[in-house]
Amino acid sequence: MKIISNPESLGLCSKRLKRIRPWMQKYLDEGKLPGATTLVARKGQVVFCESLGFGDIESKKPLSIDSILRFYSMTKPITSVAVMMLYEQGLFQLDDPVAKFIPDFKDMQVYVSGSGEDMKTQPAQTPITIQHLLTHTSGLTYGSFNTDVVAKLYRQNRTDFNPHDGPLEQVTSRLAKLPLEFNPGSRWNYGVSTDVLGRLVEIWSGLSYDRFLQQQIFEPLNMPDTGFTIPKNTIDRFVSLYELTDENPLALNEDSQTSCRIDSVETFSGGGGLVSTLSDYFRFTQLLRGKGEFDGVRLLGRKTVEFMTCNHLPGDLADMGQPNFNETTFEGIGFGLGFSVMLNPAKACIIGSPGEYAWGGAASTAFWIDPVEDMIVIFLTQLMPSSAYPIRRELRVLIYQALIN
């Protein structure tokens, strides 16, 4: 990966960019992160790229540019691209009910009160549509990150789309039998919506979800280290997963081995199943920056990417019942088809540009693309939960303060 030696030629101050390194190092020195990688690119050219610390603390294996990490929810934008590639083929419309393609989702119920035999539900006022899935307004949720009655049902029925929950057809069938958190379209709630989209890709394309991604996205974009499993010849580049606990700021995650996708995977989670590398994901972000085209390969049309990265909510996320998410407010932040979208930096209380789109993953990874400044930023580490520290907010300030024109 070539790094431009003169960031000033691209409108960034090299002296100010150097503030990123001690910021990363401080997190390592304080024992808060095992390792960290930051990439900054402007106008398609890398102006900063450094990895510090360890991919595995116990063995002192360094974190490097070619380390393979769990990207978790940074899988979601890739799934959204897969969906919209099929949308461009005329296979569905965004306002189509999901039940048109997965009949199990017909006549969904919405949770009202109670639990067990005393649980009360009522018929959903509107059907779940494809757009609801893409914008997380479907009424679906996560079982792992919530404690309410519906979340408990998700855990009992194994509908979080973990690696060994079963084929997508089976998991979505179990999911459709559970009540929704709310009427589709009425609220925003993070959940397994994107995993259902992975099953829809299988139905529309006739391919298993992993094969579709491999043939239609990863191979064309030359992303050899991205997938749901770890080939044996690259296992030495795969890093460990840590978590912040009450006893230890860097405890080795208990599922570090079982969830790492080294062995066979039967549940191809479109919401969080991929592992990847910095260089692979940078190529994917370059595709988005190029409005669907990168390195001579076009996967989407320009208008499609512009459509995906505009706000599809009636207001911001706070207006949709989501006052905060992880370490950031959602005042001034909207949501497109697979990405958060910056609407008003002043309202969001964080420096940025209107129209900037972004997302992150459960292990504190993050990326954003700023079309106004023509800039891409990727941050990688492996610490759960992603709300442990205000990494993303701090990094945003460090990046934007380096702009000089």
Secondary structure, DSSP 4 states (H G I P E B T S, - for coil): --B-S-GGGGTB-HHHHTTHHHHHHHHHHTTS-SEEEEEEEETTEEEEEEEEEEEETTTTEEP-TT-BEE-GGGGHHHHHHHHHHHHTTTS--TTSBGGGT-GGGTT-EEEEE--GGG-EEEE-SS--BHHHHHHT-SS---STT--SHHHHHHHHHT-S--TTS--HHHHHHHHHTSPBSS-TTS----STHHHHHHHHHHHHHSS-HHHHHIIIIIHHHT-TT-BSS--GGGGGGB---EE--SS-TTEEPTTTTTTS--S--S---TTT--EE-HHHHHHHHHHHHTTSEETTEE-S-HHHHHHHTS--SSS-TGGGT--EETTEE-TTEEE-SSSEEES-HHHHTS---TT-EEEE-TTS-EEEEETTTTEEEEEE--EE-TTSS-HHHHHHHHHHTTB--
